[in-house]
Amino acid sequence: MRLPNRVTKILVAKMLLRSMTGKLTDLQRVLSLAHRIGDTGLGDFLEALACDSFTQGGLAQLFLRLGRECSALCKKKLVQNLVCNWGLDGPRIRESLQRQGVV
């Protein structure tokens, strides 16, 4: 069952913020969230992040470093702007622009 966009955005933001502690085990919890979101661009992104956390490479290394070195406000802005806006609102906006012939 797919969750509404607004609920998904809040859920993803809170879960990702809690997982950005700089610890690998916390980052691996994102996999459960990826399964709840389903087959979307954001779900695929979260699944890739979780898989990278098990191999200790790729995006996981970036999120681990950001978790250790960034302030709470910086992490919140990153999650809201990059992940939520790109993954949830982005597809709708991109499709609209394509229908209008802008992109």
C-alpha positions in Angstrom: 0.0 0.0 0.0 1.4 3.3 -1.0 1.3 6.2 1.4 0.1 9.7 0.5 2.9 12.2 -0.6 2.6 14.4 2.5 2.7 11.5 4.9 5.6 9.9 3.0 7.6 13.2 3.1 7.2 13.5 6.9 8.0 9.8 7.4 11.1 9.8 5.2 12.4 13.1 6.6 12.1 11.9 10.2 13.5 8.4 9.5 16.5 9.7 7.5 17.3 12.4 10.1 17.3 9.7 12.8 19.6 7.5 10.7 22.2 10.3 10.0 24.1 9.8 13.2 27.4 8.8 11.6 26.9 5.1 12.6 26.5 2.4 9.9 23.9 0.4 11.9 21.6 3.4 12.0 21.9 4.0 8.3 20.9 0.4 7.6 17.5 1.0 9.1 16.6 2.9 6.0 15.9 -0.4 4.2 12.7 -0.9 6.1 11.5 2.5 5.0 12.3 1.8 1.4 10.0 -1.2 1.4 7.2 0.9 2.9 7.5 3.6 0.2 7.3 1.2 -2.7 8.5 1.3 -6.3 9.1 5.0 -6.7 12.2 7.1 -7.4 12.5 7.8 -3.7 12.0 4.2 -2.8 14.8 3.2 -5.2 17.1 5.9 -3.8 16.5 4.6 -0.2 17.0 1.0 -1.3 20.3 1.9 -2.9 21.3 3.9 0.2 20.5 0.9 2.4 22.4 -1.5 0.1 25.4 0.8 0.1 25.3 0.8 3.9 25.8 -3.0 3.9 28.8 -2.7 1.5 30.1 0.4 3.2 30.5 2.4 0.0 28.8 4.8 -2.3 26.1 7.0 -0.9 26.4 5.4 2.5 29.9 6.9 2.9 28.6 10.3 2.1 25.6 10.1 4.5 27.9 8.7 7.2 30.3 11.6 6.9 27.5 14.1 6.8 26.0 12.5 9.9 29.3 13.0 11.8 30.2 16.4 10.6 27.0 18.4 9.9 24.8 20.3 12.3 21.2 19.1 12.9 19.8 22.1 10.9 22.1 21.3 8.0 21.0 17.6 8.0 17.3 18.7 8.1 17.7 21.0 5.1 19.6 18.4 3.2 16.9 15.8 3.8 14.1 18.1 3.0 15.5 19.7 -0.1 17.6 17.0 -1.7 15.7 13.8 -0.8 12.1 14.8 -0.3 11.8 17.5 -2.9 13.7 15.6 -5.5 12.3 12.2 -4.8 8.7 13.1 -4.0 7.8 16.4 -5.6 10.3 16.2 -8.4 8.7 13.5 -10.6 5.3 15.4 -10.6 7.0 18.7 -11.5 9.2 17.0 -14.2 6.2 15.3 -15.8 4.2 18.6 -15.8 7.1 20.4 -17.5 7.4 17.6 -20.1 3.7 17.8 -20.9 4.0 21.5 -21.4 7.0 20.9 -23.7 9.4 22.9 -21.6 11.8 20.0 -21.0 
